[in-house]
């Protein structure tokens, strides 16, 4: 199941390669770290007081998913036994939550 879930995560997160606030998506098997940045082109980090990773985790929690923020890196580590549908939904919620948090920061909230 791990090989299939790894592929599901990789394909689901592929769109983040173009996201203006994602510096890198680092994946090792089913462990994923999504680095959040203020400016992708210059690889400029968000100011620490913005707590961007924490804002993403809160947005995900409102959607019923627990993500782990490590500073401005959001970690996804689904259980190997999770059904494919749940992993796909996890990816969708992670992306939605990144969008929500970064849009709020851009809007000054």
Steps between C-alpha positions, in 0.01 A plus 500: 500500500791737567610510135147584386453766769839652420392539137163648603674758719753588233244548223257684728763746619651558154295820456690656791811515280344813351346646816631851567545432873655153488877493488542124492305180540728240654376143498650180630253218457184601683664783694461842341631841603355806326717809545303826502667820377392862459664521157567187301725663240740644756443217750415765760357355821194634676570713806505262800234702682253418218503135617398388153539128568279536807236686296498219244460242778207696647332524159541125453363430847184694411467255211542200729867420432801526727817624329825553686671836460875515558557872466403575142518139389173309506539124548267236363547144623196289423469157652609227257163326540296807400264445207595675176193727521609626841854574379360687199277703734797569728688647203199711396460638852873575530490700176177680597648585839823634349293716265280630783790585731717665238208702361420623852861608549506675162179681595659615827287284729 
